[in-house]
């Protein structure tokens, strides 16, 4: 039997959809759907097949590269059109809410994989090899072959876990980073006097400061594990304002 | 007239005193004073002249490489012994308190320079060139020649400013970094799911986590500008828990 490369439709040709298309182009037959005429012409210019309507989605795999805020709308749109055996994959930055929506809104004859690539156009300029991707299987078993492809062919570090565990960990990794980036904007001008450690913090926060507002909303308010962590950080920072007994004792001993 | 390299006494042979000695060894005649027998033998082993008592401090320059918590004690100890024209330099991480102590406790015939090298043994393994040093002239003019040496010979970026402006800027650069490092320790285990930005934050915080407790105390509680900044950060993080009107409006528009 001859190997037939899989066919993939990418719904949403924004920054991340374009990255997915570029990475998969040499491994699959990629077609693109996006409502925006600008995205349409960009996809055509890059040589991808552009489909005019979600009615034409007949590919093996459907990748939903849309903001979590648009996910339910897209799922309701494509659900009646999907064929048995098709695999639907999302790439949202949170996983509990998208996994629940896909389980509820997609027909039972469709396989479902929730995924979160832990990289973006800005962080993989030298290729995706070595970057992480988190997979949360929701329905079906074909995700296993996809995981092998991601690991062996693309060189990604594949982490398989539950949507809840993803969101619990991402609350710190992403939620806290985005909250700190916002909070630092309220602190005024950056000092001229610098240290290597502070430079690294500014570099880290700058990486997320220009993310789309939908990403900020998703990884902070869209993740139920972020607010308890924010409260923990507030408590910890508040407690650092009080002079601990050990410090008072040390001061007394120093006099 | 033959060039005579300056003579320098380094008081305090801890981690930073050793770095100062190593950097200056080829440019000056360096002697070392430290109360600890361990430091004494370490200095001898490295080939530095070790002096047995602060009574023997007759060098052109005296560098005080001691924690800010010990500074007044050392100043009271050496003040009666200093000769006219000697230059006393501290290297504490804060500048308002040390500058005030040196102005008050050192005799008027001694020149005084408050300084803060923005690097440490961990951050200059490839040499100090390119690193920053902040100079706050307190008394006298010989610091100008020293500044030229630091810039031209050692390749340091020299920033001349007031103790107050140093501490105001360092409150963010150092104070906030140390507070965040402490606060993060209260947040539990580090997630396996990672991003480049969060990795950079962890790397930055790890750089200061192992600093001596005296450094933490100095750059946080010892700097009067840190607490207002901590309060600003608390307010900013607290306000991020409330759903802003714009987000509510965007959600409504998305339905």
Interface residues (C-beta under 8 A of the other chain):
Chain A: X69 X70 X116 X118 X119 X123 X132 X134 X159 X161 X166 X168 X169 X170 X172 X173 X174 X176 X177 X179 X180 X182 X183 X184 X185 X186 X187 X190 X191 X192 X193 X194 X195 X196 X197 X198 X199 X200 X201 X203 X204 X205 X207 X208 X213 X217 X220 X221 X227 X229 X230 X231 X232 X233 X234 X235 X236 X237 X238 X240 X241 X243 X247 X250 X254
Chain B: X69 X70 X116 X118 X119 X123 X132 X134 X159 X161 X166 X168 X169 X170 X172 X173 X174 X176 X177 X179 X180 X182 X183 X184 X185 X186 X187 X190 X191 X192 X193 X194 X195 X196 X197 X198 X199 X200 X201 X203 X204 X205 X207 X208 X213 X217 X220 X221 X227 X229 X230 X231 X232 X233 X234 X235 X236 X237 X238 X240 X241 X243 X247 X250 X251 X254
